[in-house]
Amino acid sequence: MARPNYGPQAKQRTKRLLEALLAYANHELEDAERLKIQSNWNSEKSLIVKTKIRFLSELTALAPPGGKLNSEQIKEALHRLEDFLGILEDNRVKTQGADDWHFTLKLWYGRHDQQANLKRLEVEWERRREQKPKGEEREGTKADSRESTSAIQNLKSKIPNQIDWGEAPEVSSFYGRTEELHQLEQWIVHERCKLIALLGIGGIGKTTLAVMFTEQIQEQFECVVWRSLKSAPPIQTLLESLLQSLSQGKETLVSEDVHQSISQLLHYLRQRRCLVILDEFEAILSSHEGQTSPQLGQYQEGYEGYGELLRRVGGERHQSCILLTSREKPGEITGLEGETLPVHSHLLWGLQAKDAIDIFKERGFSGSENGLIQLIHLYGGNPLALKVIITMIQEICNGNISYFLQQNTLVLSDRLRTLLKQQVNRLSELEKEVVYWLAIERQPISLSRLREDLLLPPSQSRLLEALASLERRSLIEKVTPAPLEKMAEGGETLFTLQPLVMKYAIEEFIEQALDEIDAVLETQDFEPFKLLRNHSLIKPNSPSNPDSRGDRSIAPTQMVTRLKNGLQQMFRCDDNLIAEEISAILPLLRGKSAITVGYAGGNLLKLFEALGINSDAYDWQDIPMR
């Protein structure tokens, strides 16, 4: 009886069969209906198959590339999936010489994560092959076998593969991210980088990507430890937890001094090849709320030790890596990273359309519906946002994507709104002002245009710092201007908000503006006006925003219309009575300087026009208009 083959050709044949089965079960192959293959997804990771060997052979001929496998090769591949990789369960009663096959495939990842499953097959194959007894044959020469056996014995004595998943979430489905997985593998496995930051806005999939990547490459490390910083543990608490895990409970911190504690941790990172994942790193970074300008990547008071940890891990000699996920880039990453240096960061954007379609297929859509690509782009490929909107489209719109798009609106879930609120609340006053102006402008604008909008423009350096900070938080996007825009904007780079951020910023602006109007009316004091003083409801110097009151053809913009609707809900009366109410604000503006009043006078005028009220019935004299 021939010995089992575990060489590279056997691996490729087994991978070939698995790839063909997944493509067939996911309805990706043309002209495959003629094959008598029964397949049924028992769960997201479990596939039941009933067929004959010859049909599996024909299946491999339909799934390019790779070529057709013969019957013996099919049988060999099935056995390797069963006895070597352990992901096939043979359900047959009679097995000896049977051509009929009935089996269950138990995948590592979800049904649509084909590339992740195929990559895992390769990783598992090599890991298990290296652990086979010395006497078992492999493909290649005897010299290759002796050399490989020696290397394997060294590896086996070196890598016990200790895994501590901590608070890592269970990932049931994963979409795309092939390029990101490859980049992380290149940095961490091949270039042996010491410190990597995975950055992106809330809901974009940083944690999910980190889990999937760790599962795929965990065999490359002696120790893997996952820790969440969501509860903002003090640095000593984290160091104690990491040391306990890496030493398997045999060692604790010997000093309360942070520097010495980090040195104790680095001793383990030098002695063993470890991967440490620190999830939700932004939880220990300081908020800029209330500050006039941003201070990028700074720490909360008492958490400065985290900065020293990153500096030393990124700068000192060791053989390990820390991978962190964060909505905001820590300052140490900015100072240490470089193309040829062992510290890198990767900003995660939304899924590509072809990958995002799999989310819809998983929820019962065909993937070819009208408007599907437009919907994906509208939500920036954000996985969390797409999952939420799929549920709404199915429940409210009977699965009709085109009908939903006709409503001309974006929908934010409570969870996504909370994530965005947390991120925006961390911004400095200048950063928030920039965000609101970009929401008002709606279209991408240049730096010079933004300066013109600001009531009290800061220095050029501070404004650039604010834009850089917002970009590092994935809240704004840089846009290359089209030829006509280049002429209009002088060839400058343009800035705009991500679609979901735009939606949230408009909602938040209207809510705060209503609160300001209510507070001014209640106190009869102009002081509560902040947003309505510093921002115009209509783009400055636009056709719908004349410079003088001589032109009455003001077309209500989305911001004006939303605020008018908000006033109608707040006062619960007709538009004439609303106008009477807010006219009480006018005397508070009269006689004040243009800088003091800012945009407030012009905003009230626009509200009167939007309400359909003749503003000449009220006294606007001595009220500065900007």
Buried (B, 14 or more C-beta within 10 A) or exposed (E): EEEBBBBBEBBBBBBBBBBBBBBBBBEEBEEBEEBEBEBEBEEBBBBBBBBBBBBBBBBBEBBEEBEBBEEEBBBBBBBBBBEBBEBBBBEEEEEEEEEEBBBBBBBBBBBBBBBBBBBBBBBBBBBBBBEBEEEEBBEEEEEEBEEBBEEBEEEEEEBEEBBBBBEBEEBEBBBBBEEBBEBBBEBBBEEEBBBBBBBBBBBBBBBBBBBBBBBBBBBBBBBBBBBBBEEBBBBBEBBBBBBBBBBEEEBEBEEEEBEEBBBBBBBBBBEBBBBBBBBBBBBBBBBBEEBEBBEBBBBEEEBBBBBBBBBBBBBEEBBBBBBBBBBBBBBBBBBBBEEEEBBBBBBBBBBBBEBBBBBBBBBEBEBEBEBBBEBBEBBBBBBBBBBBBBEEBBEEBEBBBEEBBEEEEBBBBEEBBEBBBBBBEBBBBBBBBBBBBBBBBBEBBBBEBBEEBBBEEBEEEBBEBBBBBBBBBBBBBEBEBEEEBBEEBEEBEBBBBBBBBBBBBBBBBBEBBBEBBBBBBEEEEBEBBBBBBBBBBBBBEEEBBBEEEEEEEBEBBBBBBBBBEBBBEBBEEEBEEBBBBBBEBBEBBBEBEEEEBBBBBBBBBBBBBBBEBEBEEBEBEEBBBB
